[in-house]
């Protein structure tokens, strides 16, 4: 790599040395057979792996050496990567892939290309075992290694200045006749597109990795099978008996006054509560800033970990398809790792403009709803403010639903309802039964939170998740299915 003329010259070859000082790398796997008779090809693998401490956390590391055939991935590399993934499964330590690769080992032809599905199968076994995977995309990370390994891990970081992309810039120029535009195929463009969760200078990677590995490391051995657990008694939901304490003002409001309070009242947005819940977590990033997500240890949760997704990260926001795809990723990651899922809802509804429609907003909402419903772990949703239509419901189909004093939930925004039914907007809100007290009585909301500050809401959400974590998982999932498949009041 010509460091004077290509992107990524600021990523030096030795910045990983201190980070990998606690890892004992094993010997390279045997060289690949030169099946195609490529002149002077030695078949050495570019990948070595080992175990030890990374940023103080036990892990398995798979490390690419760009000095060996440009870090390209072939038969021997696939064997080494499969062994590293298997070691991670056996030890239940997260796998960290330190990527520096131009892609597939071209000297091996199709025999090298077939190493990619082998790597994909190894990672599928890692997913099935619930073991985390982190990738660091260094200079460069392109081709099959980015496709199969870098782009598909649980959390991913790119080193600032690195070339990151499906095809390297020179390959793009050669195959299309036009070089990519300035700024394309970079760590920064990957972050902007939601392809990586962070783009960091080399000296910042260690701190990010510590938080990521801590979030992904199991705190306890796998739980026993449900059949060996003592059954958890079903606690009946409290019957409606007047106005809960702290909600007297809500009960006195009209529906339109409640909507106005949700839109104009002083309350935290999704980002503030997300940060209060997981102050030392790592962000999961997508290209839609209106949905935020993070994984880490819950503040005040006794080490309990969770994935938190804020749907409507900013007040009044209408997420698009990419935002709901991030919600899918969050729900699936929680399920894989066996940690809780908390969703924070604050949106008048999903984006409905022409670009969102063309990008598949309907399917994205449906996929997100299915992912939240299917998440096998405890799930809690907190309606912080606005809750409009299916765009909000996709994040609310959880084991428990909590609502704050300045929140509402309705089948369609008052403006949309007024237009559809040709009635005044105030009347549409007043007739919708959208106040938290209405929804608690109906059975949609399980819990009403008089708390208004971000820390208070976070504390309440942590408590609800902890309560669910003690329940028998089979019974809990059955109750969730029953809740969202029966008529609403029948599920009480």
C-alpha positions as CSV (number, residue, x, y, z in Angstrom):
1,X,0.0,0.0,0.0
2,X,1.5,3.3,-1.1
3,X,0.9,5.5,2.0
4,X,1.7,8.7,0.2
5,X,-1.0,8.4,-2.5
6,X,-3.9,6.4,-1.1
7,X,-6.5,7.1,1.6
8,X,-5.8,5.8,5.0
9,X,-2.1,6.9,5.4
10,X,-2.9,8.1,8.9
11,X,-3.6,4.5,10.0
12,X,-0.2,3.3,10.9
13,X,0.8,-0.4,10.8
14,X,1.6,-0.5,14.5
15,X,-1.3,1.1,16.3
16,X,-2.7,-2.3,17.2
17,X,0.5,-3.4,19.0
18,X,-0.5,-2.2,22.5
19,X,-4.1,-3.3,22.0
20,X,-3.1,-6.8,21.1
21,X,-0.3,-7.1,23.8
22,X,-2.6,-9.3,25.9
23,X,-3.4,-11.7,23.1
24,X,-1.4,-14.8,22.5
25,X,-1.6,-15.5,18.8
26,X,-1.3,-19.1,17.7
27,X,0.7,-20.3,14.7
28,X,-0.7,-19.7,11.2
29,X,-2.7,-22.5,9.6
30,X,-1.1,-24.6,6.9
31,X,-0.7,-22.8,3.6
32,X,-3.4,-23.3,1.0
33,X,-2.8,-25.7,-1.9
34,X,-1.9,-23.8,-5.1
35,X,-4.8,-25.5,-7.0
36,X,-4.6,-23.2,-10.0
37,X,-0.9,-23.3,-10.4
38,X,-0.4,-19.6,-9.9
39,X,3.3,-18.7,-10.5
40,X,5.3,-18.4,-7.3
41,X,2.2,-18.5,-5.1
42,X,3.0,-19.6,-1.5
43,X,-0.5,-19.8,-0.1
44,X,0.4,-18.3,3.3
45,X,-2.7,-17.2,5.3
46,X,-2.9,-13.5,6.2
47,X,-4.9,-14.3,9.3
48,X,-3.8,-15.4,12.7
49,X,-5.9,-15.8,15.8
50,X,-5.5,-16.2,19.6
51,X,-7.1,-15.6,23.0
52,X,-6.4,-13.3,25.9
53,X,-7.3,-9.8,27.0
54,X,-8.3,-6.9,24.8
55,X,-8.7,-3.5,26.6
56,X,-8.8,-5.6,29.8
57,X,-11.6,-7.8,28.7
58,X,-11.2,-11.6,27.8
59,X,-11.8,-12.1,24.1
60,X,-10.8,-14.1,21.0
61,X,-9.0,-12.1,18.3
62,X,-8.8,-12.7,14.6
63,X,-6.0,-10.5,13.2
64,X,-5.4,-9.8,9.5
65,X,-1.8,-8.9,8.3
66,X,-2.0,-6.7,5.2
67,X,1.7,-7.5,4.5
68,X,0.7,-11.0,3.5
69,X,-0.9,-10.9,0.1
70,X,-2.7,-7.7,0.9
71,X,-4.6,-9.3,3.8
72,X,-6.6,-11.3,1.2
73,X,-8.9,-14.1,2.3
74,X,-8.4,-17.6,1.0
75,X,-8.8,-21.3,2.0
76,X,-6.3,-21.2,4.8
77,X,-7.7,-17.9,6.2
78,X,-11.2,-19.4,6.2
79,X,-9.9,-22.3,8.2
80,X,-8.2,-20.0,10.7
81,X,-11.3,-17.8,11.0
82,X,-13.6,-20.8,11.6
83,X,-11.2,-22.0,14.3
84,X,-11.3,-18.6,16.0
85,X,-15.1,-18.5,15.9
86,X,-15.3,-22.0,17.3
87,X,-13.0,-21.0,20.1
88,X,-15.2,-18.0,20.9
89,X,-18.3,-20.3,21.0
90,X,-16.5,-22.8,23.4
91,X,-15.1,-20.1,25.7
92,X,-18.2,-17.8,25.4
93,X,-15.8,-14.9,24.9
94,X,-16.6,-12.3,22.2
95,X,-14.8,-12.5,19.0
96,X,-12.9,-9.4,17.7
97,X,-12.0,-9.2,14.0
98,X,-9.2,-6.8,13.3
99,X,-9.7,-6.4,9.5
100,X,-7.0,-5.3,7.0
101,X,-7.9,-6.9,3.7
102,X,-8.3,-6.1,0.0
103,X,-10.9,-9.0,-0.3
104,X,-10.7,-12.5,-1.7
105,X,-7.4,-14.3,-2.4
106,X,-7.5,-13.9,-6.2
107,X,-4.6,-16.3,-6.7
108,X,-6.8,-19.1,-5.5
109,X,-9.8,-18.4,-7.8
110,X,-13.1,-20.0,-6.8
111,X,-11.3,-22.1,-4.1
112,X,-10.5,-18.8,-2.3
113,X,-14.0,-17.4,-2.9
114,X,-15.6,-20.4,-1.3
115,X,-13.9,-19.4,2.0
116,X,-16.4,-16.6,2.4
117,X,-19.5,-18.9,2.9
118,X,-17.3,-20.9,5.3
119,X,-16.8,-17.8,7.3
120,X,-20.5,-17.0,7.1
121,X,-21.3,-20.4,8.5
122,X,-18.8,-20.0,11.3
123,X,-20.5,-16.7,12.2
124,X,-23.9,-18.3,12.1
125,X,-22.7,-20.8,14.7
126,X,-21.5,-17.8,16.8
127,X,-25.0,-16.2,16.5
128,X,-26.7,-19.4,17.4
129,X,-24.6,-19.6,20.5
130,X,-25.3,-16.1,21.5
131,X,-21.7,-15.0,21.5
132,X,-20.9,-11.4,20.4
133,X,-18.7,-10.3,17.5
134,X,-17.0,-7.0,17.0
135,X,-15.1,-5.8,13.9
136,X,-12.5,-3.1,13.5
137,X,-12.3,-2.1,9.8
138,X,-8.8,-0.8,9.3
139,X,-6.9,0.4,6.2
140,X,-8.2,-1.1,3.9
141,X,-11.3,-3.2,4.4
142,X,-13.0,-4.1,1.2
143,X,-14.4,-7.0,-0.8
144,X,-15.5,-10.3,0.6
145,X,-14.0,-9.7,4.0
146,X,-16.2,-6.6,4.4
147,X,-19.2,-8.4,2.9
148,X,-19.0,-11.5,5.0
149,X,-17.4,-10.5,8.2
150,X,-17.1,-6.7,8.7
151,X,-20.5,-5.6,7.7
152,X,-22.4,-8.4,9.5
153,X,-21.0,-8.3,13.0
154,X,-22.9,-7.1,16.1
155,X,-21.0,-3.9,16.5
156,X,-18.5,-2.4,14.2
157,X,-16.0,0.4,14.1
158,X,-13.9,1.9,11.3
159,X,-10.5,3.5,11.8
160,X,-10.6,7.1,10.7
161,X,-9.1,7.5,7.3
162,X,-9.5,3.9,6.3
163,X,-10.9,2.8,3.0
164,X,-14.1,0.8,3.7
165,X,-16.4,-0.6,1.1
166,X,-17.6,-3.4,-1.1
167,X,-15.2,-2.6,-3.9
168,X,-11.9,-0.8,-3.5
169,X,-11.7,2.6,-5.3
170,X,-9.2,1.3,-7.9
171,X,-11.5,-1.7,-8.7
172,X,-14.5,0.7,-9.1
173,X,-12.5,2.8,-11.5
174,X,-11.4,-0.2,-13.5
175,X,-14.8,-1.9,-13.7
176,X,-17.0,1.2,-14.3
177,X,-14.6,3.5,-16.1
178,X,-15.1,6.2,-13.5
179,X,-13.4,6.6,-10.1
180,X,-15.8,7.0,-7.1
181,X,-16.4,10.6,-5.9
182,X,-14.2,12.1,-3.3
183,X,-15.2,11.0,0.2
184,X,-16.7,7.8,-0.9
185,X,-15.5,4.4,0.4
186,X,-14.2,5.9,3.6
187,X,-14.7,5.3,7.3
188,X,-16.6,8.7,7.4
189,X,-18.9,7.8,4.6
190,X,-19.5,4.3,6.1
191,X,-20.5,6.0,9.4
192,X,-22.8,8.5,7.6
193,X,-24.5,5.6,5.9
194,X,-25.0,3.6,9.1
195,X,-22.6,0.9,7.9
196,X,-20.4,1.2,11.0
197,X,-21.2,2.3,14.5
198,X,-18.2,4.5,15.0
199,X,-15.3,6.0,13.0
200,X,-12.4,6.6,15.4
201,X,-8.8,7.7,15.5
202,X,-6.5,4.8,16.4
203,X,-5.9,6.0,19.9
204,X,-9.6,6.1,20.6
205,X,-10.3,2.5,19.6
206,X,-9.2,0.9,22.9
207,X,-11.8,2.8,25.0
208,X,-14.6,2.0,22.5
209,X,-13.6,-1.6,22.4
210,X,-13.6,-1.9,26.2
211,X,-17.2,-0.6,26.3
212,X,-18.2,-2.8,23.4
213,X,-16.7,-6.0,24.8
214,X,-18.1,-5.3,28.2
215,X,-21.6,-4.9,26.7
216,X,-21.2,-8.2,24.7
217,X,-19.6,-10.4,27.4
218,X,-22.1,-12.7,29.2
219,X,-22.3,-11.9,32.9
220,X,-23.3,-15.4,34.0
221,X,-23.3,-18.8,32.4
222,X,-26.2,-19.6,30.1
223,X,-29.5,-20.0,32.0
224,X,-30.9,-23.5,32.5
225,X,-33.5,-24.9,30.2
226,X,-37.0,-23.6,31.0
227,X,-38.1,-27.1,32.0
228,X,-35.7,-27.0,35.0
229,X,-37.0,-23.6,36.2
230,X,-39.6,-23.2,39.0
231,X,-42.7,-21.8,37.4
232,X,-43.3,-18.1,37.9
233,X,-46.8,-17.4,39.1
234,X,-48.8,-15.1,36.9
235,X,-49.5,-11.8,38.7
236,X,-52.9,-10.4,37.6
237,X,-52.8,-6.9,36.3
238,X,-54.3,-4.4,38.8
239,X,-57.9,-3.6,38.1
240,X,-58.9,0.0,37.2
241,X,-59.8,1.7,40.4
242,X,-59.9,5.4,39.9
243,X,-57.0,7.7,38.9
244,X,-53.5,6.6,39.8
245,X,-51.5,8.9,42.0
246,X,-49.8,11.6,39.9
247,X,-52.2,11.4,37.1
248,X,-55.0,13.5,38.4
249,X,-54.1,16.3,36.0
250,X,-54.1,13.9,33.1
251,X,-57.6,12.7,34.0
252,X,-58.8,16.3,34.0
253,X,-57.4,17.1,30.5
254,X,-59.3,16.7,27.3
255,X,-57.8,14.6,24.6
256,X,-56.5,17.6,22.6
257,X,-55.0,19.1,25.8
258,X,-53.2,15.8,26.3
259,X,-51.8,15.9,22.8
260,X,-50.7,19.5,23.3
261,X,-49.0,18.6,26.6
262,X,-47.1,15.8,24.8
263,X,-45.9,18.2,22.1
264,X,-45.1,21.2,24.2
265,X,-44.5,20.1,27.7
266,X,-41.1,20.0,29.4
267,X,-39.9,16.4,29.2
268,X,-36.9,14.4,28.0
269,X,-36.6,13.2,24.5
270,X,-35.5,9.7,23.5
271,X,-31.8,10.5,23.3
272,X,-31.8,11.8,26.9
273,X,-33.5,8.7,28.3
274,X,-31.3,6.4,26.2
275,X,-28.2,8.0,27.6
276,X,-29.5,7.8,31.1
277,X,-30.3,4.1,30.8
278,X,-26.9,3.2,29.2
279,X,-24.4,5.9,30.1
280,X,-21.4,3.7,29.3
281,X,-22.8,1.8,26.4
282,X,-21.9,1.8,22.7
283,X,-24.2,3.2,20.0
284,X,-25.7,1.1,17.2
285,X,-25.9,3.5,14.3
286,X,-28.2,3.7,11.3
287,X,-28.5,6.4,8.6
288,X,-31.7,7.7,10.0
289,X,-30.9,10.0,13.0
290,X,-34.5,9.9,14.1
291,X,-34.0,6.4,15.6
292,X,-31.2,5.8,18.1
293,X,-30.0,2.6,19.7
294,X,-27.3,1.5,22.2
295,X,-26.1,-1.6,24.0
296,X,-24.6,-1.7,27.4
297,X,-25.1,-2.1,31.2
298,X,-28.2,-0.5,32.6
299,X,-27.4,2.3,35.1
300,X,-28.4,1.1,38.5
301,X,-29.3,-2.3,37.1
302,X,-26.8,-4.3,39.1
303,X,-24.8,-5.2,35.9
304,X,-27.9,-6.1,33.9
305,X,-27.4,-5.4,30.2
306,X,-29.9,-4.3,27.6
307,X,-30.3,-3.0,24.2
308,X,-32.3,0.3,24.1
309,X,-33.9,1.7,21.0
310,X,-35.4,5.2,20.8
311,X,-38.0,5.4,18.0
312,X,-38.4,9.1,17.6
313,X,-35.1,10.1,19.1
314,X,-36.0,13.7,18.8
315,X,-39.4,15.2,19.7
316,X,-41.9,15.4,16.8
317,X,-39.8,13.2,14.5
318,X,-41.2,10.8,12.0
319,X,-38.7,8.0,11.3
320,X,-38.1,6.5,7.9
321,X,-37.4,3.0,6.7
322,X,-33.8,3.0,7.7
323,X,-34.8,3.9,11.3
324,X,-37.1,0.9,11.5
325,X,-34.3,-1.3,10.1
326,X,-32.2,-0.2,13.1
327,X,-35.0,-1.2,15.4
328,X,-34.9,-4.7,13.8
329,X,-31.2,-4.9,14.4
330,X,-31.6,-3.8,18.0
331,X,-34.3,-6.4,18.7
332,X,-32.4,-9.2,17.0
333,X,-29.2,-8.3,18.9
334,X,-31.0,-8.4,22.2
335,X,-32.4,-11.8,21.3
336,X,-29.1,-13.2,20.2
337,X,-27.3,-12.1,23.4
338,X,-30.1,-12.9,25.8
339,X,-30.4,-9.4,27.2
340,X,-33.4,-7.1,27.7
341,X,-34.9,-4.8,25.1
342,X,-36.2,-1.4,26.0
343,X,-37.9,0.7,23.4
344,X,-38.5,4.5,23.9
345,X,-41.5,5.7,21.9
346,X,-42.0,9.3,20.9
347,X,-43.3,9.8,17.4
348,X,-46.5,11.1,15.9
349,X,-46.1,8.4,13.2
350,X,-43.6,7.1,10.7
351,X,-42.6,9.1,7.6
352,X,-45.2,9.0,4.9
353,X,-43.6,11.1,2.2
354,X,-42.7,10.0,-1.3
355,X,-39.1,9.1,-0.5
356,X,-40.2,7.0,2.5
357,X,-42.8,5.2,0.4
358,X,-40.4,4.5,-2.4
359,X,-37.9,3.1,0.2
360,X,-40.4,0.6,1.6
361,X,-41.7,2.3,4.8
362,X,-44.6,-0.2,5.1
363,X,-42.4,-3.3,4.9
364,X,-39.9,-1.7,7.3
365,X,-42.5,-1.0,9.9
366,X,-43.9,-4.5,9.5
367,X,-40.5,-6.1,9.8
368,X,-39.7,-4.1,13.0
369,X,-43.0,-5.0,14.6
370,X,-42.3,-8.7,13.8
371,X,-38.8,-8.4,15.3
372,X,-39.9,-6.9,18.5
373,X,-42.7,-9.4,18.9
374,X,-40.3,-12.3,18.2
375,X,-37.5,-11.1,20.6
376,X,-37.2,-14.0,23.1
377,X,-35.9,-11.8,25.9
378,X,-37.8,-9.5,28.3
379,X,-39.1,-6.4,26.5
380,X,-40.4,-3.1,27.9
381,X,-41.6,0.0,26.0
382,X,-42.0,3.4,27.5
383,X,-44.2,6.0,25.6
384,X,-42.4,9.2,26.5
385,X,-44.6,11.6,24.5
386,X,-46.3,11.0,21.2
387,X,-47.5,7.6,20.1
388,X,-49.0,7.7,16.6
389,X,-50.2,4.8,14.5
390,X,-48.2,1.8,13.4
391,X,-45.0,3.7,13.3
392,X,-45.2,3.9,17.1
393,X,-46.8,0.5,17.6
394,X,-44.0,-1.3,15.9
395,X,-41.8,-0.4,19.0
396,X,-44.6,-0.9,21.6
397,X,-45.6,-4.6,21.1
398,X,-43.6,-5.6,24.2
399,X,-44.1,-7.6,27.4
400,X,-44.9,-4.4,29.3
401,X,-46.0,-0.9,28.2
402,X,-45.5,2.1,30.3
403,X,-46.7,5.6,29.7
404,X,-45.6,8.9,31.2
405,X,-47.9,11.8,32.2
406,X,-47.2,13.8,29.1
407,X,-47.8,11.0,26.6
408,X,-50.6,9.8,24.3
409,X,-51.2,6.9,21.9
410,X,-53.7,6.7,19.1
411,X,-54.5,4.8,15.9
412,X,-53.6,7.9,13.8
413,X,-52.5,11.4,14.6
414,X,-55.4,13.7,15.5
415,X,-54.7,15.7,12.2
416,X,-54.8,12.5,10.2
417,X,-58.0,11.3,11.9
418,X,-59.6,14.7,11.5
419,X,-58.9,14.7,7.7
420,X,-60.0,11.1,7.3
421,X,-63.3,11.5,9.3
422,X,-63.8,15.1,8.3
423,X,-64.2,16.4,11.8
424,X,-62.3,19.1,13.8
425,X,-58.9,18.1,15.0
426,X,-59.8,18.8,18.6
427,X,-62.8,16.6,18.4
428,X,-60.7,13.8,16.8
429,X,-58.4,13.9,19.8
430,X,-61.1,14.1,22.4
431,X,-62.9,11.1,21.0
432,X,-59.8,8.9,20.5
433,X,-59.3,7.7,24.1
434,X,-55.7,8.5,23.8
435,X,-54.8,9.7,27.3
436,X,-52.6,7.4,29.5
437,X,-55.5,7.0,31.9
438,X,-57.8,5.9,29.1
439,X,-55.2,3.4,27.8
440,X,-54.5,2.0,31.2
441,X,-58.2,1.4,31.7
442,X,-58.4,-0.3,28.3
443,X,-55.5,-2.6,29.0
444,X,-53.0,-1.2,26.5
445,X,-50.8,0.4,29.1
446,X,-49.6,-1.7,32.1
447,X,-47.9,1.0,34.0
448,X,-48.3,4.8,34.4
449,X,-45.1,6.7,35.2
450,X,-45.6,10.1,37.0
451,X,-41.8,10.6,36.7
452,X,-40.8,13.3,34.2
453,X,-37.0,13.5,34.3
454,X,-34.7,11.3,32.2
455,X,-33.1,9.7,35.2
456,X,-36.5,8.9,36.8
457,X,-37.9,7.4,33.6
458,X,-34.7,5.4,33.1
459,X,-34.9,4.1,36.7
460,X,-38.5,3.0,36.2
461,X,-37.7,1.3,32.9
462,X,-34.8,-0.6,34.6
463,X,-37.1,-1.8,37.4
464,X,-39.7,-3.0,34.9
465,X,-37.1,-5.0,33.0
466,X,-35.7,-6.5,36.2
467,X,-39.2,-7.6,37.2
468,X,-39.6,-9.3,33.8
469,X,-36.2,-11.0,34.0
470,X,-37.3,-13.0,37.0
471,X,-40.3,-14.5,35.2
472,X,-40.2,-17.9,33.5
473,X,-39.3,-17.1,29.9
474,X,-41.7,-19.6,28.4
475,X,-44.7,-18.3,30.3
476,X,-43.6,-14.7,29.6
477,X,-43.4,-15.2,25.9
478,X,-46.7,-17.0,25.9
479,X,-48.3,-14.1,27.8
480,X,-46.9,-11.7,25.2
481,X,-48.3,-13.7,22.3
482,X,-51.6,-13.9,24.1
483,X,-51.6,-10.2,24.8
484,X,-51.1,-9.1,21.3
485,X,-53.2,-11.8,19.6
486,X,-56.3,-11.5,21.7
487,X,-58.8,-8.7,21.8
488,X,-57.3,-6.1,24.0
489,X,-59.5,-6.3,27.1
490,X,-59.6,-10.1,26.8
491,X,-55.8,-10.1,27.5
492,X,-56.1,-8.6,31.0
